Amino acid sequence: MDLALTAALIMFAGVVFFLVIGAPIAIAVGISSFGAMMVILPAQGAMVTSAQRMFVGLDSFALLAIPFFILAGNIMNNGGIAIRLINFSKIVSGFFPGSLAQTNVVSNMLFGSISGSGVASAAAIGGIMSPIQEKEGYDKRFSTAVNIASAPTGMLIPPSNTLIVYATVAGSVSISALFMGGYIPGILWGLGVMLVAGIMAKRRGYIAKHRMTLKECVQVTVDAIPSLSLIIVVIGGILGGVFTATEASAIAVVYSLLLSAMYRSLDFRRLPEIFLQSAKMTAIVIFMLATSSIMSWVMAFTQIPGMIADMLLGLTDNPIIILLIINIILLFVGTFMDPTPAVLIFTPIFLPICMGLGMDPVQFGILLVFNLSLGTITPPVGPILFTGCKVSGISIDSVIKTLLPFFFVIFAVLMLVTYIPAISMTLPQAMGLIK
């Protein structure tokens, strides 16, 4: 058997084996990729090349944005920002059926766009909204489903750590273009959830109860402006060329600290704990990046992306069918794999195929992250699904049925993103970030 094919089989079989026995994904990928490299190179060469690839994979200034955005998100999660965004969201959503549920969706979109974390949104917004909705007579399964379904919007609406990881793996793809490309798909996701929530709320009799007077609207808006300004500072600074995405992440940390001090909602004695938690989360992501670099080298050497492309093109030459198959594969992968390692593994496989079909790398990045974001709310691994249920205090089994209508509308939006390039390309092109 050809050495390259043997190495590929060892790598993929190894990953499956280690995942089945419960090993962390980074360990599974690293050991399996090293084992495959041992087939290709002499033992000493395999060890040296593996070490080199791990360091080269992390040798990127853009990756510094990840720990800073993680830290900024954790500070915001503890700094009183969520409640102000919720109050502001009531201005927008208070007149819709099921106004509290609609407020939950808008709040998740706003908080996610500031923190860049779907899990943080589900915990922070859900933790505040769940008891309020229960007090107003909302079915806990309904309110939990709304919170879970809308929390991943922050993975598309910038800043997004997952998009930063994709930009690093994909090569010469502008982070600014990806950030702009994520806005419309992320907003469409949120609007789709709001539509389903409104229909379900109307059927259940959850009418709009939380309309605000003009005076209350002004007061709430003024109170929320400092929090909302973080979006303008970070994204506006990147687009205006004032600073890079990495520098923007550091500014986000400083701004969130100052904001928390102004709101007097953060116990600064907890900062060491927040720093430690952020460091642990960063270490997990960075270690995944390092070990996946070994896998990327093995895949390039064994020409796995080319083989998969030939296999897909052997099935059909219809671009619509090929893109549908890619979406189905990514949706399946997202059900049992976190977005970061999935981006690292599948970008080098599917990006060349989609580019061969004429798709821009920015559109593919949004499509990829959209698919994997949907995986965060599906069993068996979905972290946002687990977080949302834990915050509400209900079991996963009891909420899945209520989540199904949201899955269908989100999938419909995914199909629009896949087949209508303008949805993810209009803003980057209008901003002059891509041609």
C-alpha positions as CSV (number, residue, x, y, z in Angstrom):
1,M,0.0,0.0,0.0
2,D,1.2,3.5,-0.8
3,L,3.0,5.2,2.2
4,A,0.8,8.3,1.8
5,L,-2.4,6.4,1.9
6,T,-1.2,4.3,4.9
7,A,-0.3,7.5,6.8
8,A,-3.7,9.0,6.1
9,L,-5.5,5.8,7.3
10,I,-3.4,5.7,10.5
11,M,-4.1,9.4,11.2
12,F,-7.9,9.2,10.8
13,A,-8.2,5.8,12.4
14,G,-6.1,7.1,15.3
15,V,-8.3,10.2,15.8
16,V,-11.4,8.1,15.9
17,F,-9.9,5.6,18.3
18,F,-8.7,8.3,20.8
19,L,-12.0,10.1,20.6
20,V,-13.9,6.9,21.3
21,I,-11.8,6.2,24.4
22,G,-12.5,9.8,25.6
23,A,-9.1,11.5,24.9
24,P,-9.2,15.3,24.4
25,I,-9.4,16.3,20.8
26,A,-6.0,18.0,20.8
27,I,-4.3,14.8,22.2
28,A,-6.1,12.6,19.7
29,V,-5.1,14.8,16.7
30,G,-1.5,15.3,17.9
31,I,-0.7,11.6,18.6
32,S,-2.5,10.3,15.5
33,S,-0.8,12.9,13.3
34,F,2.6,12.1,14.8
35,G,2.0,8.4,14.2
36,A,1.2,9.1,10.6
37,M,4.3,11.2,10.2
38,M,6.4,8.2,11.6
39,V,5.3,6.2,8.5
40,I,6.4,9.0,6.2
41,L,9.7,10.1,7.8
42,P,12.4,8.5,9.9
43,A,11.8,8.6,13.6
44,Q,14.2,11.6,14.2
45,G,12.8,13.5,11.2
46,A,9.3,12.9,12.4
47,M,10.0,14.3,15.9
48,V,11.8,17.3,14.5
49,T,9.2,18.1,11.9
50,S,6.3,17.7,14.4
51,A,8.0,20.1,16.8
52,Q,8.6,22.6,14.0
53,R,5.1,22.4,12.8
54,M,3.7,23.0,16.3
55,F,5.8,26.2,16.6
56,V,5.2,27.4,13.1
57,G,1.4,26.9,13.6
58,L,1.5,29.3,16.6
59,D,3.9,31.8,15.0
60,S,1.2,34.3,14.1
61,F,0.7,37.8,15.5
62,A,-3.1,37.5,14.8
63,L,-3.4,34.6,17.3
64,L,-2.7,37.0,20.1
65,A,-6.2,38.3,19.6
66,I,-7.7,35.1,20.9
67,P,-6.5,35.3,24.6
68,F,-7.4,39.0,24.8
69,F,-10.9,38.5,23.4
70,I,-11.5,35.5,25.7
71,L,-10.4,37.7,28.6
72,A,-12.5,40.6,27.5
73,G,-15.5,38.2,27.3
74,N,-15.0,36.8,30.7
75,I,-14.7,40.3,32.2
76,M,-17.9,41.4,30.5
77,N,-19.6,38.3,31.7
78,N,-18.9,39.4,35.3
79,G,-19.0,43.1,34.9
80,G,-22.7,44.1,34.7
81,I,-22.8,44.7,31.0
82,A,-25.4,42.0,30.2
83,I,-28.2,43.6,32.2
84,R,-27.7,46.9,30.5
85,L,-27.8,45.3,27.1
86,I,-31.0,43.4,28.1
87,N,-32.7,46.7,29.1
88,F,-31.7,48.3,25.8
89,S,-33.0,45.2,23.9
90,K,-36.4,45.8,25.4
91,I,-36.7,49.0,23.3
92,V,-36.3,47.0,20.1
93,S,-38.2,43.9,21.0
94,G,-40.8,45.1,23.6
95,F,-43.7,45.3,21.1
96,F,-43.3,41.9,19.6
97,P,-45.3,38.8,20.7
98,G,-43.4,37.1,23.5
99,S,-41.5,40.3,24.2
100,L,-39.2,38.7,26.8
101,A,-38.2,35.9,24.5
102,Q,-37.5,38.5,21.7
103,T,-35.5,40.5,24.2
104,N,-33.5,37.4,24.9
105,V,-32.6,37.0,21.2
106,V,-31.6,40.7,20.7
107,S,-29.6,40.6,24.0
108,N,-27.7,37.5,22.8
109,M,-26.9,39.2,19.5
110,L,-25.6,42.3,21.2
111,F,-23.7,40.5,24.0
112,G,-22.3,38.0,21.5
113,S,-21.1,40.8,19.3
114,I,-19.2,42.3,22.2
115,S,-17.9,39.2,23.9
116,G,-17.4,37.0,20.8
117,S,-18.6,33.9,22.7
118,G,-21.8,32.0,22.3
119,V,-21.3,30.1,25.6
120,A,-20.8,33.4,27.5
121,S,-24.0,34.8,25.9
122,A,-26.0,31.7,26.9
123,A,-24.8,31.9,30.4
124,A,-24.9,35.7,31.0
125,I,-28.1,36.5,29.2
126,G,-29.9,33.2,29.9
127,G,-29.0,33.5,33.6
128,I,-30.8,36.8,33.8
129,M,-33.7,36.2,31.4
130,S,-34.7,32.7,32.5
131,P,-36.0,33.6,36.0
132,I,-37.7,36.8,34.6
133,Q,-39.5,34.8,31.9
134,E,-40.5,32.0,34.4
135,K,-42.0,34.7,36.6
136,E,-44.0,36.0,33.7
137,G,-45.5,32.6,33.1
138,Y,-43.3,31.5,30.1
139,D,-42.8,27.8,29.7
140,K,-39.2,27.1,30.8
141,R,-38.6,24.8,27.8
142,F,-39.6,27.6,25.4
143,S,-37.4,30.3,27.1
144,T,-34.5,27.9,27.3
145,A,-34.9,26.9,23.6
146,V,-34.9,30.6,22.6
147,N,-31.8,31.4,24.6
148,I,-29.9,28.4,23.2
149,A,-31.0,29.0,19.6
150,S,-29.9,32.6,19.6
151,A,-26.7,32.4,21.6
152,P,-24.4,31.3,18.7
153,T,-25.0,34.5,16.7
154,G,-22.0,35.9,18.6
155,M,-19.8,33.4,16.8
156,L,-20.7,35.1,13.5
157,I,-21.3,38.7,14.5
158,P,-17.8,40.1,15.1
159,P,-15.5,40.0,16.9
160,S,-15.3,36.2,16.6
161,N,-12.5,34.0,17.8
162,T,-13.6,31.2,15.4
163,L,-13.2,33.5,12.4
164,I,-9.7,34.5,13.6
165,V,-8.7,30.9,13.8
166,Y,-10.1,30.3,10.3
167,A,-8.2,33.3,8.9
168,T,-5.0,31.9,10.4
169,V,-5.5,28.4,8.9
170,A,-6.8,29.7,5.5
171,G,-3.8,31.9,4.9
172,S,-4.2,35.3,3.2
173,V,-7.7,36.0,4.2
174,S,-8.5,39.4,5.8
175,I,-9.8,39.2,9.3
176,S,-11.6,42.5,8.7
177,A,-13.3,41.1,5.6
178,L,-14.4,38.0,7.6
179,F,-15.7,40.2,10.4
180,M,-17.8,42.3,8.0
181,G,-18.9,39.1,6.2
182,G,-20.3,37.7,9.4
183,Y,-22.7,40.6,10.1
184,I,-25.6,39.8,7.8
185,P,-25.6,36.0,8.3
186,G,-25.4,36.5,12.1
187,I,-28.3,39.0,12.0
188,L,-30.3,36.8,9.7
189,W,-29.8,33.9,12.2
190,G,-31.1,36.1,15.0
191,L,-34.1,37.4,12.9
192,G,-35.0,33.8,12.0
193,V,-35.0,32.9,15.7
194,M,-37.1,35.9,16.5
195,L,-39.6,34.9,13.8
196,V,-40.1,31.4,15.2
197,A,-40.2,32.7,18.7
198,G,-42.9,35.2,17.8
199,I,-45.0,32.6,16.1
200,M,-44.7,30.2,19.0
201,A,-45.3,33.0,21.6
202,K,-48.4,34.1,19.8
203,R,-49.8,30.5,19.8
204,R,-49.0,30.2,23.5
205,G,-50.5,33.6,24.4
206,Y,-47.3,35.4,25.4
207,I,-48.3,38.9,24.4
208,A,-46.1,42.0,24.4
209,K,-46.1,43.4,27.9
210,H,-42.9,45.3,28.2
211,R,-43.4,48.5,26.1
212,M,-41.4,51.4,27.5
213,T,-42.2,55.1,27.8
214,L,-40.1,57.6,25.9
215,K,-38.4,58.7,29.1
216,E,-37.5,55.1,30.0
217,C,-36.2,54.5,26.5
218,V,-33.9,57.5,26.8
219,Q,-32.7,56.6,30.2
220,V,-32.0,52.9,29.2
221,T,-30.2,54.0,26.0
222,V,-27.9,56.5,27.9
223,D,-27.1,53.8,30.4
224,A,-26.3,51.3,27.6
225,I,-24.3,53.6,25.4
226,P,-20.9,52.9,27.1
227,S,-21.4,49.1,26.5
228,L,-22.6,49.5,23.0
229,S,-19.7,51.8,22.2
230,L,-17.3,48.9,22.6
231,I,-18.7,47.5,19.3
232,I,-18.0,50.8,17.6
233,V,-14.5,51.2,19.1
234,V,-13.4,47.7,18.3
235,I,-14.9,47.2,14.8
236,G,-14.6,50.9,13.8
237,G,-11.0,50.9,14.8
238,I,-10.2,47.8,12.8
239,L,-12.1,49.0,9.7
240,G,-10.6,52.6,10.0
241,G,-7.1,51.2,10.1
242,V,-6.5,52.7,13.5
243,F,-5.4,49.4,14.9
244,T,-5.3,45.7,13.9
245,A,-7.6,43.0,15.2
246,T,-5.0,41.9,17.7
247,E,-4.6,45.4,19.0
248,A,-8.3,45.8,19.1
249,S,-8.6,42.7,21.4
250,A,-6.2,44.3,23.9
251,I,-8.2,47.6,23.7
252,A,-11.4,45.5,24.4
253,V,-9.8,44.2,27.6
254,V,-8.9,47.7,28.8
255,Y,-12.3,49.1,27.8
256,S,-14.2,46.2,29.6
257,L,-12.2,46.7,32.7
258,L,-12.9,50.5,32.7
259,L,-16.6,49.8,32.0
260,S,-16.9,47.3,34.8
261,A,-15.2,49.8,37.2
262,M,-17.7,52.5,36.1
263,Y,-20.7,50.2,36.6
264,R,-19.2,49.0,39.9
265,S,-20.5,45.6,39.1
266,L,-17.3,43.6,39.1
267,D,-15.5,42.5,42.3
268,F,-11.9,43.2,41.4
269,R,-10.8,40.6,43.9
270,R,-12.1,38.1,41.4
271,L,-9.7,39.2,38.7
272,P,-7.1,36.6,39.4
273,E,-9.8,33.9,39.1
274,I,-11.0,35.5,35.8
275,F,-7.4,35.7,34.5
276,L,-6.8,32.0,35.4
277,Q,-10.0,30.9,33.7
278,S,-9.1,32.9,30.6
279,A,-5.6,31.4,30.6
280,K,-7.1,27.8,30.7
281,M,-9.5,28.5,27.9
282,T,-6.7,30.0,25.8
283,A,-4.4,27.1,26.5
284,I,-7.0,24.7,25.2
285,V,-7.4,26.6,21.9
286,I,-3.7,27.2,21.4
287,F,-2.8,23.6,22.0
288,M,-5.4,22.5,19.5
289,L,-3.8,24.9,17.0
290,A,-0.4,23.5,17.6
291,T,-1.3,19.8,17.2
292,S,-3.6,20.5,14.2
293,S,-0.6,22.0,12.5
294,I,1.0,18.6,12.4
295,M,-2.2,17.2,10.9
296,S,-2.2,19.9,8.3
297,W,1.3,19.0,7.2
298,V,0.4,15.3,7.0
299,M,-2.8,16.1,4.9
300,A,-0.7,18.3,2.6
301,F,1.9,15.6,2.2
302,T,-0.6,12.8,1.6
303,Q,-2.7,15.0,-0.7
304,I,-5.9,14.2,1.2
305,P,-7.7,17.4,0.1
306,G,-7.1,16.4,-3.5
307,M,-8.3,12.9,-3.0
308,I,-11.5,14.1,-1.3
309,A,-12.1,16.7,-4.1
310,D,-11.7,13.9,-6.7
311,M,-14.1,11.8,-4.8
312,L,-16.8,14.5,-4.6
313,L,-16.3,15.5,-8.2
314,G,-16.6,11.8,-9.1
315,L,-20.0,11.7,-7.5
316,T,-21.3,14.7,-9.3
317,D,-20.1,17.8,-11.1
318,N,-23.1,19.9,-10.0
319,P,-21.8,22.7,-7.6
320,I,-25.2,22.8,-5.9
321,I,-25.0,19.2,-4.9
322,I,-21.3,19.4,-3.9
323,L,-22.0,22.3,-1.6
324,L,-25.0,20.5,-0.1
325,I,-22.8,17.4,0.6
326,I,-20.1,19.7,2.2
327,N,-22.8,21.3,4.4
328,I,-24.1,17.9,5.5
329,I,-20.6,16.7,6.4
330,L,-19.9,19.9,8.4
331,L,-23.2,19.7,10.2
332,F,-22.5,16.1,11.2
333,V,-19.0,16.9,12.3
334,G,-20.3,19.9,14.3
335,T,-22.6,17.6,16.4
336,F,-19.6,15.9,18.1
337,M,-16.6,18.3,17.6
338,D,-16.0,21.8,18.9
339,P,-15.8,24.6,16.3
340,T,-12.1,25.4,16.7
341,P,-10.6,21.9,16.0
342,A,-13.2,21.4,13.3
343,V,-12.0,24.6,11.6
344,L,-8.4,23.5,11.9
345,I,-9.1,20.0,10.4
346,F,-11.6,20.8,7.7
347,T,-10.5,24.1,6.3
348,P,-7.6,22.6,4.3
349,I,-9.9,19.8,3.1
350,F,-12.9,21.8,1.9
351,L,-11.5,25.3,1.1
352,P,-9.7,24.2,-2.1
353,I,-12.8,22.4,-3.3
354,C,-15.0,25.4,-2.7
355,M,-12.5,27.8,-4.3
356,G,-12.4,25.5,-7.3
357,L,-16.2,26.0,-7.5
358,G,-15.6,29.8,-7.6
359,M,-16.4,30.5,-3.9
360,D,-14.5,33.3,-2.2
361,P,-12.5,32.3,0.9
362,V,-14.5,34.8,2.9
363,Q,-17.8,33.3,1.9
364,F,-16.5,29.8,2.7
365,G,-15.2,31.0,6.1
366,I,-18.7,32.2,7.0
367,L,-20.3,29.0,5.7
368,L,-17.9,26.9,7.7
369,V,-18.4,28.8,11.0
370,F,-22.1,29.0,10.4
371,N,-22.3,25.2,10.1
372,L,-20.1,24.6,13.2
373,S,-22.0,27.2,15.2
374,L,-25.2,25.2,14.6
375,G,-23.3,22.2,16.0
376,T,-22.9,24.0,19.3
377,I,-26.6,23.7,20.0
378,T,-27.1,20.1,19.0
379,P,-26.4,16.9,21.0
380,P,-24.3,15.0,21.9
381,V,-21.5,17.6,22.4
382,G,-23.1,21.0,21.9
383,P,-21.6,23.3,24.6
384,I,-24.2,26.1,24.2
385,L,-27.0,23.4,24.5
386,F,-25.4,22.2,27.8
387,T,-24.8,25.7,29.1
388,G,-28.4,26.9,28.3
389,C,-30.0,23.9,30.0
390,K,-27.7,24.2,33.0
391,V,-28.6,27.9,33.4
392,S,-32.3,27.1,33.2
393,G,-32.1,24.0,35.4
394,I,-33.8,21.7,32.9
395,S,-32.7,18.5,31.1
396,I,-31.5,18.4,27.5
397,D,-34.2,15.8,26.6
398,S,-37.0,18.1,27.6
399,V,-35.9,21.0,25.4
400,I,-34.9,19.2,22.1
401,K,-38.5,19.0,20.8
402,T,-39.0,22.8,21.4
403,L,-35.7,23.5,19.6
404,L,-36.6,21.7,16.4
405,P,-38.5,24.6,14.7
406,F,-35.5,26.8,15.4
407,F,-33.2,24.2,13.8
408,F,-35.2,24.3,10.6
409,V,-35.2,28.1,10.2
410,I,-31.5,28.3,11.0
411,F,-30.8,25.6,8.4
412,A,-32.8,27.6,5.9
413,V,-30.6,30.6,6.6
414,L,-27.5,28.4,6.1
415,M,-28.8,27.4,2.7
416,L,-29.2,31.1,1.8
417,V,-25.6,31.8,3.0
418,T,-24.4,28.9,0.9
419,Y,-26.0,29.7,-2.4
420,I,-26.3,33.5,-2.3
421,P,-22.8,34.9,-2.1
422,A,-24.1,38.5,-1.6
423,I,-25.2,37.7,1.9
424,S,-21.7,37.3,3.2
425,M,-19.8,39.3,0.5
426,T,-21.8,42.6,0.2
427,L,-20.4,44.3,3.3
428,P,-16.7,43.4,2.8
429,Q,-17.0,44.5,-0.9
430,A,-18.7,47.7,0.1
431,M,-16.0,48.5,2.6
432,G,-13.3,47.8,0.0
433,L,-11.9,44.9,2.0
434,I,-12.1,42.5,-1.0
435,K,-12.6,43.0,-4.7
